[in-house]
Amino acid sequence: MKNILEIVFESKMSEKKVNNYLRRLHGFSRGNFILKKKGKIRVACVEREIKVTNSFEEYAERMRKFVEEAALKGSDIVAFPEYNFFDLLGLIPGFGKLNNFLNKKAKSEEVSNSEGGGGEGLLKVIFKSISKAYQEAYEKIMRDFAKRYGIYIYTGSYIITENGNLYNGGTLISREGEILGRQKKIHLTDFEEKIGIKGDEELKVFSLDIGKIACPVCMDATYFETFRMAFEKGAEIVILPIANMEEYNFWRALRGIWPRVQESYVYGAKASLNGWIGGIHFTGKAAIFAPIDMTENEDGIIAIAPHYEGDYVVTSDLDIERLYEVREKAEYFKDVNEEFEKDYYEKVYENFRRVKDEK
């Protein structure tokens, strides 16, 4: 039997509502495209603020505008952030007032309640209730946008329900509006484990006409193994959606994707969620990274949003041929100790599982 939240979400994100919204959209003129340099791939990363709404149509229109801006800038692909559905928690009756209270309380105390306040069980029910209706509605509009604007879309992450398990994952969509595949988060935060999210065990690499792309999720970039595996599988561009539950610090923010790009000699594209919800503060700058030898200031940063809060679409041209040239010239790149590494990963992760089981 469905609970009341499932009924609410299915009603407010019904197929009829989605179809009506898509039917009202106007056409798009590709004559407004900004041309990119020949031989280059243009990537767009979305940084956006959470804006709680009780209307799926309003949310969908916000997503469309980001896609349109990326398309107008001539982008081949646009990437959205982690937990890209938080705005729609406003569909829960009474959530708006509760959210305002929790945010105001957290701001006045100058503390972000990033541990969830013991409401893990409730969050699990909410996430499970929203997941099916949201996934169906969101993927449908994104498939339409991809085809409408002729652009690849990485959806950002949301809750996926499979075989009764909850996952945090995202979807890659082709220019023709076809789903190319999904990537679920592999390394979970303690908070995600508390609310019953399950980690995946496979990193995928997608071969597109613009390059080979991997799409790990947020915390996955904390571990060098993730990007090493992406490189070994042929990835040239790694898209990373994030939603950092912390006050912004430039150096702390570099702990994930930036060093992974320097180690693995891939391009990195980070999309970021920011703002307040449920008393939790999210911050982070969307950015595009490359090995330091490929960046003008030798800082590994190609493009970055001007602020860690607000709405931005960060774009940049990537040169895959030059990436391979720089890999070949890199003095220490791919140095390995095969004897040490042959069973290193297996031992580390087995030990990690053992310690977690003991807890």
N, C-alpha and C positions, 0 to 999 in steps of 0.2 A: 504494500500500500504506500502511495506517495505521501510525503509529509507536506505541510502547508507551504514551506519554502519552495519545494519543487514545483508545486502548482502555480505559485506566484511567478517564478522565473520562466516557466514554460508559457505562461499567459503573456508576459511582457516581452518575451523574445520569441514569439511564435513564428512559424514559417510564413503565415499570412502577413504579419507586421514587417518581417524582413523583406518579403516580396514587394509590399506596398512602398517601402522606403526606396528600394532599388529602382522601382518603376518610375519614381518621381525625379530621379537624377537626370541632369542634362548631359549632353554629349561633351566631349573633350576635344579641343583643337590641338593636335600635335605640332602645329605651326609655331607654338609658343616655346618649344624646347630650346634650351641653351645647348649649343653644340659643344662636344668634348673633343679633346685631341685624338687624332687617329691612333689606333692601337692601344688606347687607354680604356680602362674600366672605371666607371664612376659609381661610387658607393655612397649611400645616404644613411645616416644613423639618426634616429629620433631620440631626442631628450624631451620628456614631457611631464607636465605636472598633473597629479591626480586631481580630478574635479568630479566629486560625487554627484551622480545624477539619478533620477528615477525614470529616465527615458532611454530605452535602447537606441532609438532613432537619433537622439542628441549625441550619444556616445559614438554611434556609427559615423555621424557626420564629422565629428572631431577626427576620427581615424582617417576618413577620406581626405580631409584637408592636408594631413601630413603626407599621404601618398601623392596627392596632386602636387604639392610643393616639391617633393622629391622628383617627380616626373618632369615638372617644368624646368628643373635644374639639370635635366638631361641624365638623370641617374639610371643605371641599369638595374639596381637592386636597392630596396629600402628595408631597414631593419628596425623593429620595435622592441621595447624593453621587456624585462622580466615582470611577471605579475601584472600584465597589461589589462587585466579585467577589474582591478580594484574599484574603479569608478562606479561599476554596476552593483556594488554592495548597497548602493542607494536604493535599489529596488526592494530591499527588505523593509517592510512597514516599520516606521519609527526610527530607522537607522540614521536619518539625517540629523535629528535632534541629539541622539546618543553620540554620534560622531563629533558634532560641534562641542558637546560637553567634554568628551575625552580629550579632544585636541586642545581646547582652551585650558583644561586642567594641566595637561602635560606641558604646555607652553609656559604657564604661570609658575610651574615648579622647576622649569628649565631642565626637565628630564624627559627623554623619549622612552616610552614603555616598550622597548624592543623585545622584551621577553614574553609578551603576550598576557601578562597578568593572571596566569592560571586558567585562562579560558580556552585551553587547547581543545577540549572536547567539543565545545560549542563551535569553534572554528572548523573542526573536522566535519561537523554536520552541515555547516553553511557551505563549505567548499564542495562537499559531495552533492549538495542540493543544487548548486548553481552549475556544476561542471557540464552536464550533458546538454542542457539548453543553451548555455553559453557557447560551447564548442561548435555546435551545429550552426548557430546564428552567426558567430564571429567568422568561422571559416567560410561560410557562404558569402558574406559581404567582402571578405578579403579576396576570395577567388574572383568575384565580380570586379573589384578594384584593379587587380592584377591584369585582367583581360582588358578592362576599359582603358587603362593607362599604358598598357604594354610594358609592364615592369615586373621583375621578380620581387616577391614580398616574403620576408621572414616575419612571421606574425608576432614575434615576442612570445613569452611563455604564459601559460595559463594552466589550470588544473584539468588534467586528462584522467578519466576513469576507464580502467581496463580490468576486466575480470575481478571487479570488486575492490581493486587497488587504486589509490590516488597517486598521480605523478605530476611533477612540475615540468612541463615541456612545451615546445613550440613546433610550428609547421613551416616548411618551405614550399612556396607556391610559384608555379611557372608563369611566364608572360601570357600563356594561353589560359590561365586560371585553373590549372591542374595541380593537385597536391602531389609533390615530389617525394615527400616523406616527413617524418617527425623525429625530433631528438628530445629525449627526456633527460632531466638532470641526473647526473651520476653521483656527485658528492653533495650530500645534503647538509644544511645547517642543523644545529641542535634543535632549534625552534621547529623546523620542518619535520624532523623526526617525531617531535612531541605531538604534532597535530596529525600524525599518521601518514605522511607522504612517504612513498617508497622510491628508493633510488634505482636507476637503470644500470645495466651492466655492459652497454655497448655504445661506442662512439662511432657515428656514421660520417662518411664524407660523400658529398653529393657532387657529381660531375655535371657542370652546366657549360653552356657555350661561352660563358664569361670567366670560367675558371673552376677549380675544385674547392668546395666550400664545406667547412665544418661549423656546427652550431651548438657548442656546449653552452651550459647555462651558469652564469654568475659564479658561484662557489667552485665550479669545475676549474676555473682559471687560477685558483689558489695553489693547485698541484701541478708541478711541471710535467708530470706524466701525461696529462690530458693533451697538451699541445705537442708533446713528443709523439704521441700516438697519432695525432692529426697529421703531423708532418710525415710520419712513416707511411700513412695511408694516402699520401699525395696531396694533402690540403695546401692551398696557396693563400686562401683567405679564411680567417676564423672570425665568425660573427659571435659576439658575446652580449646577451641581454643581461642587464643588472638591475637590482633594486636594493640598494644598500641601506640598512636600517641603522644609520649612524650620522653624526654631525660631520660635515665635510672637512677633510684635511687632504691637501693636494698629495702629500707624500704617502699617506695611508692609502689613498685611492689608487696609487700606482702599484700596490702590492700584488695585484692580480694579472691583468692582461699585458701590461707594459713589459715586465720582465719575461713573461712567457714568449712574447714576440721576439725579444732580443735573443733568447735561447734557441728558438725554433726556426727563425728566419722565415716567418710568414707575415702577411699583413693582418692586422687586428682591427676589427670594427666594433665599437662598443656603443650600445643603445642603453639609455638610462631613464629610470622612473624616479620622480621626486615629488615632494609635497608631504602633506599630513593626512593620516587616516587612522582612526581608532586610537589616537594618542601616540602613534608611531611616526617618527620623522624619517623620511627617505631623502637622500641627497645623491648627487653624482653627475658628472659631466659626460655627455656623449663625446666620443673622440675616435679618431682613426690613427693607428700607429703603424710604424714600419721599423725594421732594423735601423739603428742609429746611422749607419753608413749611407742610408738612403734619404735621410732627412736634412733639410737645409741647415738647421741649427745644430745638427748632430745631437738631438735630444730624444729621438725616437718618436716625435709627435709630428704628424702631417697636418692634422686639423683637430681643433678642440672647441667645445662650446665656451662662450665667454663667462658663463655663470653656472653654478651647480644646482640652481632652481630655475624653473620657467620652461618655456616651450622653444625648442630650436630644432632645425634640421641641419645637421653637419654633413657636408659633402666633400669628396675629394676624388681625384683621379688616381688610379693604381696602374702600375706598369708591371705586368707579370713577367715579361721577358727580362726586364732589368733585375727583378727579384732573383731569377735564376743566375744571372751574371754575378750578382753580389754574393749569392751562396757559394759560387765556385771560387771566388776570391777570398772568402772569409777564412782567416788563418786557423781558427780553433773550432770552427763549425763542424759538427758531426764527429768530434773526437770522442771515442768510446773505449771503455775497458770491457771487452766482450766477456772475459772470464768472470768479472764482477757482476755484470748485468744479466747474465744468462738466466738466473733464477731470482734476481733482485726483486722484481715487481711482485712475483708470486709470494715471496717471503714477507714482504712489507704488508701486502694486503691481507694475507692470512693472519698475520699478527694483529693487524688493525681489527679484523672481524673478531678475533679471539678476545681482545680487550673490550670491545663493545658488548660481546655476549656476557662477559664476566660482570659488566655493570648491571 
